[in-house]
Amino acid sequence: MTDLLATRRSFPFVAQALYLNTATAGLSWQGLGQASAAFYDAKLRGICGRSEWVATAARTRARLASLLGVDESAVSFTGSATEALNLACLGLPLQPGSRIAIAADEFPSVWQACLSLRKAGVESTPVEIPREADRTAALVEAAAHAQALAVSHVHWRTGTCVDLEQLAAACARSGAWLIVDGVQAVGAIPVRAGLADAYCGSSFKWLLSGFGLGFMTLSERLAREWTPPFRGYANEWPSRDPQYGHLDYPGIYALGASLEFLGSLGWGEIFQRVAALASSLGTALRAEGFDVLTPPDCAAGIVSVRQDEAADVVEQLAEENIFVEDRDAIVRASPHFYNTEAEAARFVRALAERSTRWGER
């Protein structure tokens, strides 16, 4: 913990504000800009610097694969998690009349990626979630009656972390493909991406890197049958490689540096720290009488509380340099390892003051 707290010096914004909004965008660390700029230094030699770009991409892919628990060959870079989700869904070997099960309250990008298959006669079937504690169970039941299941590893509004092992087992029983959005999981909790047929993510949240870069993993089972929906010089037919053009090398340079930086701190320590902060935050909010939506036994880095006037509350908090997010009558806090228990306590006090004012509790 001492080493992690010492790294706060690498995040100058924490000295200026109370930032509990990693689930929207993680803080950059000092040195990230220089890492990205190193690509342009290499490109001073034009295409003659290509071997260096390719080597950096290979190192970054290896670090990312290690974090995700998959082989390097399973990892592809994309322009965003949204692109990865669309690639994954559009390449599924589904016949007309097939159904994709998806939670009714899923993130819009997951929904839209599934809906993109309508022209192919594939139906997206909404799954109602009766209680957050029952989210995994509801999706397990739905997987038995679908040809694919699309789900967020950690829900964008409530912070509920589904049990991927249970979902993978349910999909294996029914033969359904499992498509997972891991945007709110990778970098916050341990991830076994290999449990999914396609696991998608991005670099600008818990991995503390930049926008415009995402990634996707494909299982061996899906990779044998998946068809690239986009083709270019990099994946001419009959290739099944998802990469169809040039990569975002500046973004990959930055992500590689972030993975090296975070890895040097110790992923186990980071995951423990995030879990401890989220747990203490949830406990304190419950003690104050808040309706905490995030189940304590299936949580990650997000803690969400119900607030009818969430937008007003978040705006008032921002005026005091306390930054969290409003999500449709929900105040969402998302501490990372660079936060402290004292900051979490300050947020709870400030939220309690404003909730009392508006009669929210």
C-alpha positions in Angstrom: 0.0 0.0 0.0 2.9 2.4 0.8 4.3 2.0 -2.7 0.9 2.6 -4.3 0.2 5.7 -2.2 3.7 7.0 -3.1 2.8 6.9 -6.8 0.2 9.7 -6.1 3.1 12.0 -7.1 2.7 10.7 -10.6 -0.9 11.9 -10.7 -0.7 15.7 -10.1 -4.5 16.1 -10.5 -5.1 14.3 -7.2 -3.5 17.3 -5.4 -6.0 19.6 -7.0 -9.2 17.7 -6.9 -11.0 14.7 -5.4 -11.3 12.5 -8.5 -13.5 9.4 -8.2 -14.4 9.1 -11.8 -12.1 6.5 -13.3 -15.1 4.6 -14.8 -15.5 7.6 -17.1 -11.8 8.2 -17.8 -8.8 7.3 -15.8 -6.2 9.9 -14.9 -3.1 10.1 -17.0 0.2 9.7 -15.2 3.3 11.9 -15.7 5.3 10.3 -18.5 2.4 9.0 -20.5 2.7 11.9 -23.0 6.4 11.2 -23.5 5.7 7.6 -24.2 3.2 8.4 -26.9 5.6 11.0 -28.4 8.3 8.3 -28.7 6.4 7.0 -31.7 6.8 10.3 -33.5 10.5 10.3 -32.7 10.7 6.9 -34.4 8.7 8.2 -37.3 11.3 11.0 -38.0 12.8 8.3 -40.2 9.5 7.7 -42.0 8.7 4.1 -42.9 12.3 3.2 -42.0 11.2 3.4 -38.3 8.5 0.7 -38.9 10.5 -2.1 -37.3 10.5 -0.2 -34.0 6.7 0.5 -34.2 6.0 -3.2 -34.8 8.3 -4.3 -32.0 6.6 -1.9 -29.6 3.2 -3.2 -30.7 4.4 -6.8 -30.1 5.6 -5.9 -26.6 2.4 -4.2 -25.7 0.3 -7.1 -27.1 2.3 -9.5 -24.9 1.8 -7.4 -21.8 -1.9 -7.1 -22.5 -2.3 -10.8 -23.2 -0.6 -11.6 -19.9 -3.0 -9.3 -18.0 -6.0 -10.9 -19.8 -4.8 -14.4 -19.2 -4.7 -15.4 -22.9 -2.2 -16.2 -25.6 -0.7 -13.2 -27.5 -2.1 -14.6 -30.8 -5.7 -14.1 -29.4 -5.3 -10.3 -28.9 -6.1 -7.8 -31.6 -6.0 -4.0 -31.4 -9.0 -2.0 -32.5 -9.9 1.7 -32.6 -12.2 1.4 -29.6 -14.1 -1.0 -27.5 -17.2 -0.1 -29.5 -15.4 -1.1 -32.7 -14.3 -4.4 -31.0 -17.9 -5.2 -30.0 -19.1 -4.5 -33.6 -16.3 -6.6 -35.1 -17.1 -9.5 -32.7 -20.8 -9.4 -33.3 -20.7 -8.9 -37.1 -18.3 -11.8 -37.5 -20.4 -14.3 -35.5 -21.4 -17.5 -37.4 -25.1 -17.0 -36.8 -28.0 -18.1 -39.0 -31.1 -16.1 -39.7 -33.6 -16.6 -36.9 -30.8 -16.8 -34.3 -31.2 -14.8 -31.1 -28.7 -12.8 -29.0 -29.7 -12.5 -25.4 -28.7 -9.1 -23.8 -29.7 -7.4 -20.6 -32.4 -4.8 -21.2 -30.3 -2.2 -19.4 -27.0 -3.0 -21.1 -24.6 -0.2 -22.3 -25.7 1.3 -25.6 -22.6 0.2 -27.5 -23.3 -3.4 -26.6 -26.9 -3.1 -27.7 -26.0 -1.3 -30.9 -23.4 -3.9 -31.8 -26.1 -6.7 -31.4 -28.7 -4.7 -33.3 -26.3 -4.4 -36.2 -27.1 -8.0 -37.0 -30.8 -7.3 -37.7 -30.2 -7.1 -41.4 -28.9 -10.7 -41.2 -32.1 -11.8 -39.5 -30.6 -12.1 -36.0 -32.9 -11.0 -33.2 -31.7 -9.2 -30.0 -33.7 -10.4 -27.1 -33.8 -8.1 -24.0 -33.4 -9.8 -20.6 -35.0 -8.1 -17.6 -32.8 -8.0 -14.5 -35.1 -8.3 -11.4 -32.4 -7.4 -8.9 -28.7 -6.6 -9.2 -27.8 -9.6 -7.1 -29.7 -11.8 -9.6 -28.0 -10.3 -12.7 -25.8 -13.3 -13.4 -28.6 -15.8 -12.7 -31.0 -14.0 -15.1 -28.3 -14.1 -17.9 -27.5 -17.8 -17.2 -31.2 -18.6 -17.7 -31.3 -16.5 -20.9 -28.2 -18.2 -22.3 -30.1 -21.5 -22.4 -32.5 -20.1 -25.1 -30.2 -18.1 -27.3 -27.4 -18.6 -29.8 -25.3 -15.8 -28.3 -25.1 -13.8 -25.1 -23.7 -10.3 -25.0 -22.9 -8.8 -21.6 -20.8 -6.3 -19.7 -18.3 -7.9 -17.3 -19.0 -4.9 -15.0 -22.2 -3.0 -15.5 -21.7 0.6 -16.5 -24.4 2.1 -14.2 -24.8 -0.2 -11.2 -21.2 -1.5 -11.0 -22.4 -5.1 -10.7 -19.7 -7.7 -11.7 -21.2 -10.7 -13.4 -19.8 -14.2 -12.8 -18.1 -15.0 -16.2 -17.3 -18.5 -15.1 -21.0 -19.2 -14.6 -22.0 -17.5 -17.9 -19.3 -19.4 -19.8 -20.5 -22.7 -18.4 -24.1 -21.8 -19.4 -23.1 -20.9 -22.9 -21.1 -24.1 -23.2 -24.1 -26.1 -22.3 -26.3 -24.4 -24.9 -23.7 -23.9 -27.5 -24.1 -20.1 -27.4 -21.4 -17.7 -28.1 -20.3 -15.4 -25.2 -19.5 -11.8 -26.1 -18.2 -9.7 -23.3 -17.6 -5.9 -22.9 -14.7 -5.7 -20.4 -14.3 -1.9 -20.4 -15.1 -1.5 -16.7 -13.2 -4.6 -15.6 -9.7 -4.7 -17.2 -7.3 -2.9 -14.9 -9.8 -2.9 -12.0 -10.2 -6.6 -11.2 -8.5 -9.8 -12.3 -9.8 -10.9 -15.7 -9.8 -14.3 -17.4 -10.7 -13.2 -20.9 -10.4 -16.7 -22.2 -13.8 -17.6 -20.6 -15.4 -15.5 -23.3 -15.5 -16.2 -27.0 -14.9 -12.5 -27.6 -13.7 -10.2 -24.9 -13.5 -6.5 -25.7 -12.1 -3.5 -23.9 -10.4 -0.1 -24.2 -7.4 1.7 -22.7 -8.6 5.0 -21.4 -10.4 4.0 -18.2 -8.8 1.6 -15.6 -5.7 1.2 -17.8 -4.9 4.9 -17.5 -4.0 5.4 -21.2 -5.6 7.3 -24.1 -8.7 7.4 -26.3 -8.9 5.8 -29.8 -7.5 2.4 -28.8 -9.4 -0.7 -28.0 -8.7 -4.5 -28.1 -10.5 -7.8 -28.7 -9.6 -11.4 -27.9 -11.2 -14.4 -29.7 -11.4 -17.9 -28.3 -9.9 -20.7 -30.4 -13.4 -22.0 -30.9 -14.7 -18.7 -32.3 -11.5 -17.8 -34.2 -12.0 -20.9 -36.4 -15.5 -19.8 -37.4 -15.4 -16.0 -37.1 -15.4 -14.1 -40.4 -13.8 -10.6 -40.5 -16.6 -8.1 -41.3 -14.1 -5.6 -42.6 -11.2 -6.4 -45.0 -8.2 -4.5 -46.2 -4.6 -5.0 -47.2 -3.8 -6.6 -43.8 -6.4 -9.4 -43.9 -7.1 -10.2 -47.5 -9.3 -13.2 -48.0 -9.2 -16.0 -46.8 -7.4 -14.5 -43.7 -9.5 -14.5 -40.5 -7.3 -11.8 -38.9 -9.4 -9.0 -37.4 -6.7 -6.4 -38.3 -7.6 -4.8 -41.7 -5.4 -1.7 -41.7 -2.8 0.3 -39.8 -2.7 0.4 -36.1 -2.9 3.4 -33.7 0.8 3.2 -32.9 0.9 6.4 -30.7 -1.9 4.9 -28.6 -0.1 1.5 -28.5 3.1 3.2 -27.3 1.1 4.9 -24.6 -0.8 1.7 -23.6 2.5 -0.2 -23.5 4.0 2.3 -21.2 0.9 2.3 -18.9 1.0 -1.5 -18.7 4.7 -1.4 -17.8 4.1 1.3 -15.2 1.1 -0.5 -13.6 2.8 -3.8 -13.8 5.8 -2.4 -11.9 3.4 -1.5 -9.1 2.0 -5.0 -9.0 -1.4 -6.0 -10.5 -2.3 -7.9 -7.4 -1.7 -4.9 -5.2 -3.7 -2.7 -7.6 -6.6 -5.1 -7.6 -6.6 -5.4 -3.8 -6.4 -1.6 -3.4 -9.3 -1.0 -5.8 -11.4 -3.7 -4.0 -10.6 -2.3 -0.6 -11.5 1.3 -1.6 -14.8 0.2 -3.2 -15.7 -1.9 -0.3 -15.0 0.8 2.3 -16.9 3.3 0.2 -19.9 1.1 -0.1 -19.9 0.3 3.6 -19.7 4.0 4.5 -22.6 4.9 2.1 -24.8 2.2 3.5 -24.0 3.3 7.0 -25.3 6.8 6.0 -28.5 5.3 4.8 -28.0 5.5 1.0 -29.5 3.0 -1.4 -26.3 1.4 -2.8 -27.1 -0.4 -6.0 -23.8 -2.3 -6.2 -24.0 -5.7 -4.5 -21.1 -6.0 -2.1 -20.4 -9.6 -3.0 -20.3 -9.0 -6.8 -18.6 -5.6 -7.1 -15.5 -4.3 -8.9 -14.3 -0.6 -8.9 -17.7 1.1 -9.3 -20.0 2.0 -6.4 -23.4 3.5 -7.4 -26.1 5.0 -5.2 -29.6 5.9 -6.2 -30.3 9.7 -6.3 -33.3 11.3 -7.9 -31.5 14.5 -8.4 -28.2 12.9 -9.5 -27.3 15.5 -12.1 -27.7 18.4 -9.6 -25.8 16.6 -6.9 -22.9 15.8 -9.2 -22.8 19.4 -10.4 -22.7 20.7 -6.8 -19.9 18.3 -5.9 -17.9 19.4 -8.9 -18.1 23.0 -7.6 -16.1 21.7 -4.6 -13.6 19.9 -6.9 -15.2 16.5 -6.1 -15.7 14.6 -9.4 -18.0 11.7 -9.8 -20.6 10.8 -12.5 -24.4 10.9 -12.8 -26.1 8.1 -14.7 -29.8 8.6 -14.8 -30.8 9.0 -11.2 -27.6 7.3 -10.1 -24.4 8.9 -8.6 -21.5 6.7 -9.7 -18.2 6.8 -7.8 -15.2 4.8 -9.1 -11.9 5.1 -7.1 -8.6 3.7 -8.4 -5.5 2.9 -6.5 -4.4 6.6 -6.6 -7.3 7.5 -4.3 -7.3 7.3 -0.5 -9.7 6.3 2.3 -9.7 9.9 3.4 -10.9 11.0 0.0 -13.7 8.4 0.0 -14.8 9.6 3.4 -14.8 13.2 2.2 -17.0 12.2 -0.7 -19.5 10.4 1.5 -19.7 13.4 3.8 -20.3 15.8 0.9 -22.9 13.6 -0.7 -24.7 13.2 2.6 -24.9 17.0 3.0 -26.4 17.4 -0.5 -28.8 14.5 -0.1 -30.1 15.9 3.1 -30.7 19.2 1.4 -32.8 17.6 -1.4 -34.5 15.0 0.9 -32.9 12.1 -1.0 -32.4 9.8 2.0 
